[in-house]
Every structure is written in C-alpha cells, then in structure tokens.
Amino acid sequence: MRTGVRLGVDVGKVRIGVARSDLHGMLATPVETVQRGRGDLVRIAQLAAEIDAVEIVVGLPIALSGRDTPSTDDARGFAAQIARDLGIPVRMVDERLSTVSANSALRASGRNAKNSRSVVDQVAAVIILQHALDLERAAGTPPGLIVDTPEGS
C-alpha cells in the first residue's frame, strides 16, 4: 500500500462531496461539501494543499449496465480539469451505487433526506475513497484509471 493522503471527490451537478484518507491509506473520512460552479476547483485545490494530498480519487458514475451516462462525461471532464490545474495524479474509480449507499447509511443513522442533503455528498465521497483504498490494499496496485492530461495543458 502506498503511503500519502488521498482526497476523494464525488462530483455532482449541484454539490461536490470531498473526503480524505489518513497518511497510511487505511480510512476515509468526510471533509466538506463544495458548491459546484464558480470557485469549486479553487476550493478543491486548497483542500488538496492543506492536507498535502499525493493523489485525488474521483468517482466515475457509470450505469449498472456498465454504460456511460451524462454524469460519466461530466465527471471525466471535471477530473481532467483537476489533473490539469493541480498537477497531482488523479484517478477515477467506479462509483456505482455510492450515493444510494450514502443515503441508506444516513437513513440508518436516523437522518432523513431533507436534513442530509448537506452531508450525503461527503458520505458518497467517503464511500468512493474507501472503496479505492480497499481495492489497492487487496490488489497491491493503484485502483481505477489514471486521468491523462494532454501535453502542454
């Protein structure tokens, strides 16, 4: 298992959930929810710098069938922007059912949908990042797909 703090990102149309790992890549914890739009990349860059992130893991939303969705293209584009702007490695990992799992976990803890909106994206980011950490620990190789940036970007 590689050492270093990773930042997990759940890209949504309205909000972006952010989570972080510990230095040893064992546990993911929530950080914050960033509003999507003006300044979102700046805030993610600030968070990455604050925790000295060695890598960013972005959830790749694909349909249960394995096909791309409109959200898939959006997440890929956002991940490419992060990779280009931050200059640290960005990986994309399958996030099927992460938001469903996050909502289920919050319901089980006694929170309803209305009072969970502010944290559901963070919980989804935790689930995505924890999944990536667990995959790496089990396989011994970095999870998901690395996001390439075009030369000269």
Secondary structure as UniProt FT lines:
FT   STRAND          6..11
FT   STRAND          15..21
FT   TURN            23..24
FT   STRAND          28..35
FT   TURN            38..39
FT   HELIX           40..50
FT   TURN            51..52
FT   STRAND          55..60
FT   TURN            64..65
FT   HELIX           70..86
FT   STRAND          90..94
FT   TURN            96..97
FT   HELIX           98..108
FT   TURN            109..110
FT   HELIX           113..139
FT   STRAND          145..146
FT   TURN            151..152
//
